[in-house]
């Protein structure tokens, strides 16, 4: 991959890398990974539609003691 940046950006990137004790290549890779993590995946509209659809239903609430018991039972040894 080749990325062209102006001289000022290049110097600032070198300085940022040096400040973190990284080579410029390591710093660039870390910044690209961070940008990827911050980029939403999937279709936001589809997710919102699913939430809106689910909110239209009246689900019966479960008994909290029963829910906690089932959760705890799930943590136990396999049967």
Secondary structure, DSSP 8 states (H G I E B T S, - for coil): ------HHHHHHHHHHHHHTT--HHHHHHHHHHHHHHHS--S-HHHHHHHHHHHHTS------HHHHHHHHHHHHS---
